[in-house]
Amino acid sequence: MTLSIWRYSHLMLAVSSFIFITLATVTGLILAFEPIDNQLKGYHIDGADNLSLATTLHPLKEKYAEILSLEVDGNGFISVSVIDEEGNMGDFYINPFTGEKIGDLIEKPALFEFATSLHRSLFLKSTGRLLVGLCAFFLLLITVTGIILIIKRQQGIRNFFASIIKEDFYQYYHVYLGRLTLVPILVITLTGTYLSLERFSLLPEAVMAAPEVDIDQLAETPEIAYRDFPIFQSIKLEEVRSVEFPFSPFVEDLYTISLKTKEINVNQLTGEVVASSPYPLVTIFSNLSLSLHTGQGSIWWSTVLGLSCLGILFFIFSGFKMTFKRRKSRLKNTFSKNNSEYIILVGSETGSTIQFAGQLQQKLIETGKSVYLAEMNSFSAFAKMKHLIVFTATYGQGEPPANARKFLSLFRQYPPQQPFHFSVVGFGSLAYPDFCQFAKDVNAALADCPQAQQQVPLFTINNRSWESFVQWVTTWNDSIQAALPLPLKKPAVKPVKKKLTFKVVDKTLAHENPDDTFLIKLQSTKRKKYISGDLLAIYPSKEDHERLYSVAVTREKHILLSIKRHEMGICSNYLNSLVPGDCVPGNIVKNPDFYFPKKGKRVILISTGTGIAPFLGMLEQNQNKVETHLFWGARTAQSFDLHAKLINSAMSEGTLTRFIPAYSRQDVSKVYVQHLIERESQLMAKTLREKGVIMICGSVAMQKAVISQLEQIVHAHHLKPLSYYQNKKQLRMDCY
């Protein structure tokens, strides 16, 4: 509930004020260039800040007949108002070391004049100033609510700057840039609000005490030269705002010097400070606010303000993008809730979990099941429910997502009256200490229900691992004997808009291999980064969809694919028809969850058939010679000939420790790769226990058999559930 209040407030504040905030931000971005433009004019004199007032006045007194005033503006430029020997008045910037004129006073360019008026009042005078003031205040509230949401998302203040899980581009950078620009945006909003309050006289009035100078008591002796005034020698230009000079030589005419924190009056004959009036705090804060809000005098702070304005514009865009995405991910149903035997409930803060639930719903319907998909908050009595499947994320410190916060109370209020099976899948990230906590709470609540029988144990998925999800579907599918068609469609793989071209460097022939398998080497015609384990999307023609292949990257940075030609396979026949020099349209799809581990005592590679391809590249990548065992399944020993050169080379160079093949058609007794896994159960258990990594690549059928074998091994060796190691990225899979 608390989370929803903050999120709703954050959204409503943004919705209600985004037009004015956008205008203020765009004009603010333009105005951020004004101090930069001013600084680049060259009127700032290095070292002037530390110049004493006495030293500054000397060349001025020598050069001009009369000096009326001296000012130091926010840019640090020193200007004077003087009368020369010919009686001409002039206002201009000077070099305080020489008193020489260095330029005329800057006139505000029309663009900045326009942007300033729009920024301050929207050309609506007092009404506009009020709107801008409210806009600044709303932006301050949006910033505060945003901070609270980040704290909740990161599970506490201690984790405020901890790494963020990249589930969605807009969400990731909304949070990441929000943290990065937090301080300057707070400064912008606080100072903007303060200046508006001051403009409408809502702050205590700044009343400055009038200097109390007893004219009759002013001393005329001992008269000393202004250059010897102790106060003039002690005041640096960096402290000065302005100096007003005496109009006449009479003692009652004083120097009036405005400093950063006070105003003083100085006897023009003796140099005595005859009055000192400190500025009220309101005035000091106003000057500070104006300086911080405008960035006057500082290129780097103006740059920070400008970048922060860009950040605010991104937050507006990304915020609405996320909102529309959540609304777009609304659930759709073919069957009504009271006519469905399978009930899938989803708890998701960002909507990402809904993709997984939607795929399961679709596949169940394809097999003739009646399925109803809903948010967890929509739980009620389901008349025909036989299976309840819960997919839920966890938010904050073990809290439910917004669309699941009512579930536990609803379930207690309306417990199912008929027997049913339940399964719970938790989605989360191991980067957070309360990993899948809400899923655990739901699982416990369902287990306590007398009518409920658990279908499969609680399953947790780290970082939306598609392979883990497929593994759960396989296990659950077997338990209910639903015969779901696998594989499901990986939602993370999106169509690539811009295609690259890959030139064929070398290729073997499929008909020369007993398994109708061939190798092909490709080279990108453009510089493109890829690594073994990434995927290459191939487009055999404009009409055909992309086909993904796991790639090996050779020492020459060529892409190596191992492909089995299928009689009716469009892409495999297309690739098999190519000859060196031909070009292939395609693109690289990053697959970081299937990279060779950078750290680890031991690595076990398991594959069948062409699934060996990425491992061939990984072995060349294993220059640290990490202990590596490769289990490979094929039909006969002749199948090995295609890869023999690379495998033998890896063995001789020490990048491969053991090669353990399994041939299913070599002898009477068929040996499959899972049989080898069973024989090497000690090695498997030892590798998982010692934080090693097991990687699997190949068919889903092989994956299913291997996973089943590994499950038995961890059970027999009293290790933790296999999902534990998978969530720790000790089990990595890329199967199809």
N, C-alpha and C positions, 0 to 999 in steps of 0.2 A: 504493500500500500504506500509506504513511504517513498519507495523508488518511483512509483507511478506519479506521485504528487510532484516530485522534482522534475521528472521527465515531462509531464504535462505542462508544468510551469515554464520549463525551458522552451518547449515548443510554442506555447501560446504567446509568450513574450516575443518570440521571433516572428511568429505569424502576424501579430498585431502591429509590429513596428518595422517590418523588414524594408518597406519602401523608404521610410525616412532614414533608417540606418544605412540603406544602400546609397542614398543621396549624400548623406553625411560622410560615408566612407569614401566614396568616389572623389568628392571634393577635398576630403582630408588627404587622400592620396596625391591629388594635384598639389595641394598646399605644402605637402612634405618636401616638394622640390624647391620651394621658395627659399628656405634657408640655405639649401645647397647652391642654388643659383646665386644668392647674395655672396656666399663665401667664396665662390669662384671669381668674383669680380676683382679680387686682389687688394681690397682696402684694409685687410687685416695685416697688421705689422707685427712680425714675430718679436717677442721680447717686450712688447709694449705693456703687457699686463703688470710687469714688475717695475715699471718706471714710476718714480715718485711724482707726486703732483708738482712739487717744487721744480724738478727737472723738466717737467712737461711745460710749465708756464714760462720758463725762461726764454726759449726761442720765440714763443708767441709774443711776449712782451717786446722783444727786440724787433720783431718783424711787422707788427701791426700797431696802429695808433691807439686803438681801443679794442678791448675784448669784452663782448657782452656776455657770452656764455660758452660753456664747453659741455659736451655730452658724450657719454659712452653708451652705445646702444646694445641691444641683445646680441648682435653679431660680433661685438668687440670693436666696432669701427668707432673712431674718435672724430667727432665733428665740432666745428666752432662757428660762432656767429661773431664777425669782427667788422671793424671799420679801418680801412687802410689810410695811408698818408694823404691820399687824394680825396678822402671823405666818402669813398665808395663802401657800401655795405656788402657783405658776402657771407654765405652759408655753405660750407663745404667740408669734405673729409680732409684730415691732415695726417702727416707723418709726425707723431709726437716727439720723435727724436730731433727733427729739424724744424718743425712748424710749417713745412712746405705743404701747399695744397696738393692732394693726390687724386681728387675726383669730386664731381658734383654729387649732391645728395641723391640717393637712389629713388627713382619714381616707381611705384608699384606697377608692374606690367598688367595690361588689361585682363589677361587670363587669370592672374592671381587675384586681381580686383573682383572679377566675376565670381571666381570660386569662393573667395572670402565672404562675399555677400550671400551667396547661396548656402554656404556652410553655416553661417551664423544665424541667418533668419529666413532662408528659403524665399527671399524677396517679399516676405509677408510682414515685415516690421515686427511689432511686439508679439503678434500671434505666431509668427514663424520662429522667433526666438524661444517662445514657450514650447513649441513642438520640438525644436532641436534640443532644448533642455530635457524634455521628457524622453527624447530618443537616447540621449546620453545616459540617463538614469536607467532606462530599460536595458540598454546594452550592459550596464554595470550589473543589473540583476541577472541577465542572461549569462554573463561571465561567472557570477557567483554560483548559479545553479549548475553551470557546466562544470565548475570545480567539484561540486558535490557529486555530480554524476560520475566524474572520473575517479573520485575517491571510492565510490561504491563499485565501479567497474573493476578497479585495481585491488579491491578487497583491502582497503585501509590506506591511511596516509603514508604509512611506511613504504607502501608499494607504488606511491604516486608516480615516481619516475622509473618504475620497473618496465621491462620490455612489454610490448603490446602484441597480442596475437593478431595476425593479419588475416581476419576472416573476410573482410570486404574492403575494397580500395577506399571508398569514401568514408566508411566508418573508421578505418585505421588512421587515415590522415586527418580526419576531423579531431580525433583524440591526440594524435602525435603533434600536429601543428598547434593544437589548443594548448598543450603543455609548453611548447616552445615559445609561444607568443603571450603566455599568460601574464607575465609581469608588465610588458608594455601596454597590453590592452587594459589591464587594471589601471595603469597610470592614465591612459587616455580617457577612460570612462570616469574615473574619480575626478580628474582635473576638469573635464568637460562639465560634469555635474556641479562641481564647486563654482566654476565660472558662471554657470547659468543661475545658480542660487544667488550669487553676488549681483548678477545683472538685475534680478527682480527684487533686490533688497531683502532677501530672506536670510541674510547673515547679519550678525551684529555689526552695527555701523562702525566704520573705521574712523574714529575720532582721534585726531592727532593733537596733542597739547601744543598750544602756541608757545613759541620760544619766549621765555621771560628775560627780557634784556632791559636793564636799567640804563637808559641812555646817559643819564646824568653821571653815572659811575664809570662810564667808559674811559679808559686811560689813553692818553695820547703819547705817553712816553713810558718806557724808552722805545722810541721808534726804531724799527729794524727792517731790513729789506725782506720782501716776501720770500725770497729764496732761502732765507734763514729761519722762516717760521718752522718751529719744531713739528707742528701739525701737518704742514705741507710736505715736510721731509718724510714723515712717517706714513702718510696715506699713499697707497699704491693705486694705480689706475684700475686694477681689477676690482677694487672696492667702490669705485666712483660710478654714480649714475649721471650726475650733472653738477656743474659749478656755475653759479650766478655771480658775476663780478660786481663790485660797488659802482654806482652810477657817478659818484662824485668823490672828491678826495677827503670829504668830511668824515670824522670818526664814526658818526651815526650810521653811515652806509657800510654794510658788512658783506663779507663773503658768505654766500649761502651754499653749502655743499651737501648734496644728497648722496648718501652712501647706500649700501645694500640693506643695512638694518636700521639706519637712523639718519637724521638730518642735523647738521651742526652749523653754527654761525661763528665767524672768525673776525676779530678786530683787524681791519685792514692796515693799521699802523703798528700795532704791537705783536700781532699774530696770536693773540690770546683767544682761546675758545670761550666765547661768552655765553653760549647756549648750546644745549644738546637735547634733541627730542627723538626718542626711539619710536620707530614705526609701530603701530598696533599689529598684533599677530595676524589679524585679518589681512592687512596690507601685505605683510611678508608672504603669507600663504597665497594671496592673489598673484603676486609677482612670480612666485615659484610655480604656481599652477599654469600661468600663461607661458612661462618659459618651457615647462615640460610638455605642455599641450601642443605648442607650435614648433618646438625644436629649434628655436632661434639660437644662432651662434654655434651650432654643433652639427657638423655634417653627419657624424656617425649616429647621433640620436635621431636626426631627421630621417636617415636611412632606415633605422629601426622602426620609426613611426610609419614610414611608407610601406615597409614589408608587413607590418602589423595590419595595415589597411587592406593589403592584398589578402592576408590571412582571414580577415573578417569576411571579405567577399567570398572566399572559398568556403568558409563555415556556413554562410547563407546558402550557397549552392549545394554543398554536400549535405547539409541538414535537411533541405527539402528533398534531395535525391533519396536519402535514407527513408524519409517519411513516405514518399511515394512508393518506394520499393516494399516497405512493410505493408502498405495498403494493397499493392499489387499481388502480394503473396497470400492473399486471402484464400481460404480453403474452398475447394469445389467438390461436390458430391454427386454421384449418380444414384445412390441408394439413400433412402431416408434412415434416420437413426434407429427407428423401431423395426426396420426390416433388414437390418444388417447383423450378420453373425460375427463379423470382424470389426472391432472398434479400434481405430488408431487415434491416440490423443497426442498432441504436440505441445511442448512448452519451449518457446524460443524467443529470445530477446531481439534478435536481429532478423529472424525469418529464415536463416540459413538451414536450420534443421528440417524445415518444412519440405525442402527438396528431397531429402531422404525418405520422409514419410510418404510423400507424393509418389515416389517411385515404387515403394512397397504396395501402396494402394493400387496403383495401375497394374502391377504384375499380378496381384491377387485377383483383381477383376477379370484380367485376361484368362485366368484359370477357372473362371466361373464362380468366384466367391462374391458374396455381398459384403461390401466394405463401407464404413462410414468414417470419415476423417474430420476431426474437429480439434479446436484448441482445448487445453486441459481445463480452462475455466468454464467450458461448456459441458462439463460432466453432469450427467443426470441419469435417470433410470433408462437403460437400454433394453428393450423388451426381449430381443432375441440374441443378446450378446453371448457368444461362446468363447471368444478370444479378445482379450484386452491387451493392446500393445501400446506402451508409452515411450515416446521419444522426447527426452527433455534435456535442456541445457541447465546450467546453474548460473546464477548471477550473484555478484557481490560476495559476501561472506557466507556462502551456502544458501543464499536466498533463492526462491523460485523466480523464473522470468515473469515479466508482467502478465503474460497471458496464461500463467499457471498458478498464480498466487492464491486462487480460491479453491484449487483442486482438493487439497487435503481436507478442508472443512466440508466441502460438498460431498466428498467420498464418505466421510463420517456421518453426514446428514442423510445421505441416500445410499446406503450400502446395497450392493446387488443382492437380489433375493434368489437368483438362480446360480447353479455352479458355473464357474468359468475358469479359463486358463489365462494367466497373465505373463507378460514379459516386459522388462524395462531395459531401455537402452539409454545410457547417459552420455551426453556430448559435452566435452569440456577441453580444458588444457591443463597439462601437468605443470605449467608454469605457475599456476595458482594453487595455494595450499588446500583450498576446499574443493579439490577436483571432483566434479560430479556429485557433490554432497546432496543436492536436492534429489537427484535420481536415486540415491541410496535411501533417502527419507521416503520417497514414493514406494520404492521396493519393499521397505519394511512395513509401511502402512498396508500395502496390498497383501503381503504375506500374513498379516494378522487377521485378515478377513476370513471367516469360517468357510465362505463359499468359494474362496479363491484357491487355485492350485497353480504353482509356478511352472510355466512351460519350459523355460531355459533360465539358467542363472543370470543375475544382473550382469549386463555387459557394458563396459565403458569404452568410449572412443575418444582418442586424443587428437586434437586439431583436425577434426572432421575427416579423418583418414578414410578414404573411399575403400581401400583394401580391407580395413577393419570392418567396415559396414558390410561388405560382401561376405566377409567371414561370418559375421553374425547372421546374415540372411541365410547362408548355407546351413549353419547349425540349426537355426530356427525352422528352416524349410524341412530339414530332415526330421525334426522332432514332431512336426505336424503332418509330414508326408504330403505336403501341398504341391510338390513338383513344380515350383516356380521356375519359369524360364530364366536362366542365367546366361551370360552376364547382364547385369543392369547397365544402364547408361550412366557413365560418370559425369555428374553435373559440372565438375570443375573444368572439363575440357570444352572450351568454347570455340566456335568456328573462327578461323583466322582470316582476317580481311585482306591483309597484304601478304602476298606470296613471294617467296624467294625462288631462286633457280639454283639447282644443284647439278653439277656436271658429272657424268659417269667417268670415273678414273680407271676402274678395273672391274671385271665381273667373271664369275665362273658360269658354267651352263648347268641348268637343272637336270637335263636328261643324262648327264654324266654321273649323277649321284643316285644311289639306290633308293633314296628317300625323296627324289625329285626336289631336292633342296639346293639352293645356290647362294653364293656370297656376292655382294655388290658393294663397291667402294664409290663414295660420292664426295664431291668437294663443292662447298658453297662458293658461288661466284661473287658473293659479297662477304665482307668481314662480319662474322657472326660468332658469338660465343656459345659453345655447347660443351657438354661433358657426358661421359658414359653414364647411361641411365636416363638421359633425356629422351624425349620422343620425337620422331620425325613424322610429320603429317605429310602424306603423299596424296596428290590429286590426279588420278589417272586421266580424267577428262573434266570438262566444265560441268557435265551433268552428274558425275559420280561424286559421292561424298568422300570426305577424307578418310584415309586409312592410317592408323598410327603404328609405328614400329619403334621398339626400343633400340637405341643406337649404342654402338661401341665407337669410341674415338681412338684412332691409332696415333702412333708417335708423329706421323706426318700430318696430324690434324684432319685426316680424312674420316668421314663417317662410314662405318662398316655395318652392313645389315646382313642378317642371316634369314633367308626367306624360303618357306616351303611353297612350291607352286601347286595350286589347287586347280583341278580341271576346269571348274567354272569360276575361278577366282579372277575378278576383273583386274584388281591391282597387282596380284602376284604374276599374272600372265603379262600384264603391261610392263612390269619391271624386268621380267625374264626376256622380254623381246628387245630390251635396250642393248646397245653396244657402246664401248668406250667412245666418248666424245658427245654422246647424246645428252640432252638436258632434261631435268625433271623438275616440275613445279612442286614446291612443298614449303614447309616451314618448321621451325623448331618449337616444340612445346616443352617448357621447363618442367622437370619432374624431380624436385629437390628431395622428396621423400624416398627416392630410390637411388641415392648416391652412395658410393663406396665410403665407409666411415672414415673420418679423418683421424679418429682415435679408436682404440680398441686393441685388446690383446690378441684376439683371434677372430677370424671371419670365416663363415661357412656359406658357400654359394651352392644353391640347389636349383637345377633347371632340367627341362626336358627339351629335346628337339632344338628348334631355333631360339628358344628362350635363353640359350647360351650366349647370344650375341652381346648384350651389354657387359657380361662378365669378361668377355675377351678383351674389351677395352679397359675394364677395371683392373685386370691383371697387369696390363702395361702401366697403369696408373700407380700400382702398388710398389713404388720405388723404395719405400721404407721396409719392404719385405716382411710385412705383417703376416703371421702364420695364417695361411689361407687354404681351405679344403674345398675342392669343387666336386660336387656330386652331380652326375649328368646321366639322364636317361635317354636311350635311343633304341632303335629296332635291332640292329646288328653291329658287329665290330666295324664293318665297312662304313657305317654311318659316321664313324669318327674321322675318316680320312679327310673330310672337308675341313675339319678344324685342327687336324693333327699338328700342322706346322706351328700354329700359334700356341697350342697347348704345350707342345714339346719345348718351344722356345721359352715359355713362361717357367716351365719346370727347370730348365737348365740355368736360367737367370735367377732363380730363387724367388720369383714373384708369385709362384704357385707352389705350395708345400706338397699337396697330394691331389691326384686326379682319380676319382672313384666312379667309373662308369657302370651303368646298369643296362643290360641288353635284354629286351623282352622277347626277341625272336631268334636269339643266338643258339640257345639250347632247348632241350625239352622243358626244363624248368624255367618258367618265365620269371625274370627278375625285373622288378620295377624299382624306381628310385626310392619309394617309401620303404621298401625292404632294406635298402642300404641304411636308411635313417634309423630303422629299428635296430639293425646290427650295431650301429654307432651311437646307441642311446647314451652311453657314458660321455662320449665327446659332446653330444648335443646338450646334455644337462650341465656339463662342466662349462661349456661356452656361455650358456645363459647365466649360470651362477657367477661367472667371472666377468660379467658385463661385456661379453663378446657380442657379435652381431650375426644373425642368420638372415640371408637374403634369398628370396624365392622368385623365379621368373619362368613363365611358361603358361601352360593351359590351366584353366580354372579347375578342371578335373584333377590334374596333378596337384594343384594347390590344396584342394580339398583333402586328398589322400595324405599329403605331407602334414597338413595342419592336424589332421586326426591323429597321426602318429606322434607328432610333437606334444599334443595334448596328453596322450598316454604317458609319454616320457616325463613330462613335468609332474604328472600325478604320481607316477611310480617313484620318482626321486624326491617327492615331497617339496617340490618347488612351488612357487606361486603360480596362479593361473596364467595361461599363455598370454591372455590379454594384457597382463601386467607388463610383460616384456615387450609386447607390441606397442603399448603406450609409452614405454621407455625408448622406443625406436631401436630396440634390439632385434626386432623382427620386422623386416621390410619386404614388401611384396609388390610385384608388378605383373599381374596375371590377367589373362584375357580369354 
